[in-house]
Amino acid sequence: MTTPQDKVAAARKAAEDAARIAAEATAAVEAAEKEAAEQEAAAQAADTKAGASSSAKPAAAKEDSTADAATPPDELAAREIAAGYAFEGLALELGTVIVDGKVHPDARVRIPMKTMNRHGLVAGATGTGKTKTVQGIAEQLSAAGVPVVVADIKGDLSGLLRPGESNDKLIARAQETGAVDWKPSGFPCEFVSLGTEGIGVPIRATITAFGPILLSKVLGLNETQESTLGLIFHWADKNGLALLDLKDLRSVIQFLTSPEGKEDLKGIGGVSATTAGVILRALVNLEADGGDTFFGEPEMDPADLMRTAGGQGVITLFELGAQASRPQMFSTFLMWVLADLFQTLPEIGDMDKPKLVFIFDEAHLLFSGASKAFLQQVEQTVKLIRSKGVGVFFCTQLPTDIPNSVLSQLGARIQHALRAFTPEDQAALSKTVRTYPKTATYDLEKALTSLGIGEAVVTVLSEKGAPTPVAWARMQPPRSLMDTIGDDGIRASAKQSTLYSKYGQTIDRESAYEILTAKVAASADEAAAQAPAKSGRAPKPAPEDESMAEKVVNNPAFKNFLRSAATVAGREISRSIFGTRKR
């Protein structure tokens, strides 16, 4: 029998066992917690050590992100635009980027010299800085050893010959547009005049070389009359009549429309005498206006446009001279020069820099009233002459002055301010905006009417042929004189030129006019000598066995003339682009 004392002893023992078990459990929990803490610490240390190197770049990126966050948005946009103009090869400097009205001198806008033969456009309203942009482009091309031909219709670019005049304003402009090495400098120039009445070295072309399509543009002929003129050229070529100046062509048309030449006129495609008469009147009007001074000999040699002097390219400045009333004649003559270069230069493909750059000022005159055939030939010339190493830049007020077929060939676009005062101006502005690549930085329609003088919206072709980002650029100032040197300065420079001895004196060799005049006179003398001295009868008319043209061609003296080395035309003259003669 269990006594109360036994129950107390058993209970005490059970309590002691429970206390012991609880103590052991507590110790086990503490040990487990300590071990877990140690393992976690070890794992964190390992992770920290393993990720030390990889965390360096994210940290740097974080710092850059922080720095970008601190950089003004306009500077970030300027950097992004400038990155599109960071070319590896030789480049022509235009200026620096403007964003939100702020100029960024380190954000350069440039044209790769390698793509200068992909052509370009400089456009903008009067007084916006187009001429100074052209001046700066010509300077840098010359400094790189590239010859330049510039149509200087208004004589504004003669200052290229002399160093500019430095002042604080100009130096500040140079600094903010990235031209940190700016200093005044002159460049080798040749001053030539179209025709013999200008102040520069007289430059001419023969009628035969000029061809019927370009001459039709000058005379303002329609397509039917242009076709007729082409047939007249063909007849003169076939009969060995050299067309050197306007009187030569005039004498040929006068002969073909005379009783003696009517059979020949019928034999060249049924040409209407009325149409031939219209062409003759247009020639007479051109001659009366002094246009005859454009045509004759010695004819310009394209090689004289591609010279260098002291490692710099020679800049040839064509001035209109006394023919200011015929600016279309001027631009068309320059198109002939370009076509002549196309025919004489070899294929060379892409180069590090062009062999020659041609700049057409007042380019709208070239296309105004142009025939379909003329526009097609301009497009063909611009498209194909790139492979001959020649770049062509058109300078005009509105991009819409240039036909779309030609505009699509132009890789560089330098657009100065446009004005939108009329509905037509607004339409032209909208068309211009649509021709630019998309940009998130600028509202182009607003930008193009807000540009300051000497500022332009620019996009060019990169070295890989892709369009660069659109940039609102402040253009660098020219290093040469931003003024004319005056007529006396141009005249003195021209007289000292080596070209003056070559082109200064007009040569008037025997050609169609002299041949036809002499033969008509000889035919009249022969008829008079064969007539009876005294007779009551009317003289019997001579049989019309030969036309006058046949008499001319069969005459022994004329045959000797054909064999002479002096003749230019020959019996057949091959023609190609614009119907101009191949050299």
VENSUL-V554225 format. One record per helix or strand of 3 or more residues. SS is the DSSP state (H for helix, E for strand). FROM is the first residue (numbers start at 1). LEN is the number of residues. Records with the same first field share a line. If there is no record, write none. Layout:
# VENSUL-V554225
SS=FROM-LEN, FROM-LEN
This chain:
# VENSUL-V554225
H=4-47, 54-17, 73-11, 113-6, 130-14, 158-4, 168-9, 207-4, 212-8, 223-16, 246-11, 259-8, 273-16, 291-4, 302-4, 324-21, 364-4, 372-17, 399-3, 404-4, 423-12, 444-5, 486-11, 500-4, 512-19, 548-7, 556-8, 577-3
E=91-9, 102-11, 120-4, 147-5, 189-6, 201-5, 315-5, 356-5, 390-7, 412-4, 455-5, 471-5
